[in-house]
Amino acid sequence: MSDHSISIVPAKMLYPDPEKKAAEITQWLQALQVIKPELSDQCIPGVVKKGYAIEKGASKVVQKPAALPFENRINGLEISISRRVFHAGEDGLKGVFCPHCEKNVLEADWDLNPWLKKGTTEMSCPFCKRKHELSSYNIKPLWAFSNLGFTFWNWPGFTTSFLETFETKLGCEMKIVNCQL
């Protein structure tokens, strides 16, 4: 069985003060007993990273509580507070379509280095030459770009009410990115 994740990502590519918002969301999730209060290096993939392991209150925020990964080693919340591409994993990248001309920019010489290295939020379409916010491109399957994100490892889908409250706490629209490793 391979790992999968669900990332909740603000639609803002450069979220203001991501550390403060990450701490606020973490405290909220801990108060609901969705995640354990202490960091652990045993609940998310990777050797160096730490995350928050699943807690019993998680059963109140998912659609299928019986599918929660309490017995899995990888079962926690990973919080990112630096520029990151939240991608679909094995599903790859099928297309990135310009919001103006609707052409697939992957068919031209187009890369994400300006976002990754400099934090540039606008990218020029190689076909129509218009600049657009990277997040306005139609990306298939859905990817998200932000300096803040919450990745839940091996959890089933969330309830609508949990996602609505999460979005309210973020104070902006959000994207849900599913990743299969």
KALINHU-V963146 format. One record per residue. N is the residue number from 1. RES is the residue in one letter. PHI is phi as a letter, one per 40 degrees, with the letter a starting at -180 (999 if undefined). OMEGA is omega as a letter, one per 20 degrees, with the letter a starting at -180 (* if undefined). Layout:
n	res	phi	omega
N	RES	PHI	OMEGA
N	RES	PHI	OMEGA
This chain:
n	res	phi	omega
1	M	999	a
2	S	c	a
3	D	c	r
4	H	a	r
5	S	a	r
6	I	b	r
7	S	b	r
8	I	b	a
9	V	b	r
10	P	c	r
11	A	c	r
12	K	c	a
13	M	c	r
14	L	b	a
15	Y	c	a
16	P	c	r
17	D	f	a
18	P	c	r
19	E	c	a
20	K	c	a
21	K	c	r
22	A	c	r
23	A	c	r
24	E	c	r
25	I	c	r
26	T	d	r
27	Q	c	r
28	W	c	a
29	L	c	r
30	Q	c	r
31	A	c	r
32	L	c	a
33	Q	f	r
34	V	c	r
35	I	b	r
36	K	c	a
37	P	c	a
38	E	b	r
39	L	c	a
40	S	b	r
41	D	c	a
42	Q	b	a
43	C	b	r
44	I	b	r
45	P	c	r
46	G	h	a
47	V	c	a
48	V	c	a
49	K	c	r
50	K	b	r
51	G	a	r
52	Y	b	a
53	A	c	r
54	I	c	r
55	E	b	a
56	K	d	r
57	G	c	r
58	A	c	a
59	S	c	r
60	K	c	a
61	V	b	a
62	V	b	a
63	Q	c	a
64	K	b	a
65	P	d	a
66	A	c	a
67	A	c	r
68	L	c	a
69	P	c	a
70	F	d	a
71	E	c	r
72	N	c	r
73	R	c	r
74	I	c	a
75	N	a	a
76	G	b	r
77	L	b	r
78	E	b	r
79	I	b	r
80	S	b	r
81	I	b	r
82	S	b	a
83	R	d	a
84	R	a	r
85	V	c	r
86	F	c	a
87	H	b	a
88	A	c	r
89	G	g	a
90	E	d	r
91	D	c	r
92	G	g	a
93	L	b	a
94	K	c	a
95	G	a	r
96	V	b	a
97	F	b	a
98	C	c	r
99	P	c	r
100	H	c	a
101	C	c	r
102	E	g	r
103	K	c	r
104	N	c	a
105	V	c	r
106	L	c	r
107	E	c	r
108	A	b	r
109	D	c	a
110	W	b	r
111	D	a	a
112	L	c	a
113	N	d	r
114	P	d	r
115	W	c	a
116	L	c	a
117	K	c	a
118	K	b	a
119	G	g	r
120	T	c	a
121	T	c	r
122	E	b	r
123	M	b	r
124	S	c	r
125	C	c	r
126	P	c	a
127	F	c	a
128	C	c	r
129	K	g	r
130	R	c	r
131	K	c	r
132	H	b	r
133	E	d	a
134	L	d	a
135	S	c	r
136	S	c	r
137	Y	c	r
138	N	c	a
139	I	b	a
140	K	b	i
141	P	c	a
142	L	d	r
143	W	b	r
144	A	b	a
145	F	b	r
146	S	a	r
147	N	c	r
148	L	a	r
149	G	a	a
150	F	b	a
151	T	b	a
152	F	c	a
153	W	c	r
154	N	g	r
155	W	c	r
156	P	c	a
157	G	c	a
158	F	c	r
159	T	c	r
160	T	c	a
161	S	c	r
162	F	c	a
163	L	c	r
164	E	c	r
165	T	c	r
166	F	d	a
167	E	c	r
168	T	c	r
169	K	c	r
170	L	c	a
171	G	g	r
172	C	a	r
173	E	c	r
174	M	b	r
175	K	b	r
176	I	b	a
177	V	b	r
178	N	c	a
179	C	b	r
180	Q	b	r
181	L	c	*
